[in-house]
């Protein structure tokens, strides 16, 4: 196997891990939901755990909506793969769609035609952050499903009184559309000078580990407050009433413009498929989100 | 506490014994239809390729693979039913389906159609694609695959003990969503 082919195979394996199993923090969080809930909510949480176990055992996608793959690449420019990781990711998505298989989800917005292979204009979505002096490439994969993506929104708030506006915005979005986004949910909130910066940060916030708070104490307190507000609604798993409507709330921010307070909210469903692949120059890799230690193909 | 029932499709008898909150395990014939099939049948008045009378409908977009001459369900679960709310009442009236399976809740128009036509709406919780595939015994047919693509095509399935399906609208038109909204109203003023 040539080096490029080996790179593609490594990426296909990574996509398979993310689509057929959940990260350790999410599995632990769902186990605690099963402990906390009673009655119907508990039954649903137990069905979720059975579903995860079945998918892992049979090596099949945890959810039939295998989403639109979004890659967030932290690109070490000294990596030997810095030049071709992008094309390798596209080939890997096409291969994974055929082999796992994944559901073809890439649809032309004007003709409704499904490309059949999850490849289309700007799909898979790949964004890069350059890490100049590193030999390592970190590839984050987030699988954006339809139900959770449907509930997302970005808008610009008035800087005066932003905090109440932000909480009202998130709570009303979550109560109106959250039930359809497959709760218990992950909630990502982005703040910044413009809507697209806020939106991108809200998605990146969803990659955080459940239970970890923002390093800035004020941000951490707001995360806790919104989480408490959303869980005290009593909506619970799938909106059938219960204690846990959200598994966690994460905020990420950029400095804003004096005149604007742009915010965005992105939701993740309970089948929260995220993963980190750390790729070393010798093509060894690890997937720490899923407890997979350093190894080679 | 909710009660559990086994239901067989085609549904030959009345479903009046089911109440919201009851749990159903379904065996027999289930047909998938989501946005585009609803558009064709309701908005464009296209004749369904098979008679849907007394069958169960599932808002679902599966992953299927073809092994030899047979399609096999790899993963299948519910999609958001709310998207179909504007057209579901007409779909029920036109086709005579007796059970609508999906995720989330449906609204007043669908509830009224259920009351009129002896239909129920039931939730197969979202995200249970691996469990859903385990309930599929056989893929009997597929229609409109070329035109609509895999998720949107109409798949005809034989299932065994598909569930848990939680009844959210019963044949009296009672909607579990309204019960929950009322119960949570004081703590949920923004809704």
Interface residues (C-beta under 8 A of the other chain):
Chain A: X39 X40 X43 X44 X47 X48 X50 X51 X52 X54 X55 X58 X60 X61 X62 X63 X64 X65 X66 X101 X102 X103 X104 X105 X107 X112 X113 X114 X116 X146 X147 X150 X168 X171 X172 X175 X176 X179 X180 X182 X232 X233 X234 X235 X237 X238 X239 X240 X241 X269 X270 X271
Chain B: X1 X2 X21 X23 X36 X60 X61 X62 X63 X65 X74 X75 X76 X77 X79 X80 X82 X103 X104 X105 X123 X125 X126 X127 X128 X129 X130 X131 X132 X133 X134 X148 X149 X150 X151 X152 X164 X166 X176 X177 X180 X183 X184 X187 X188 X190 X191
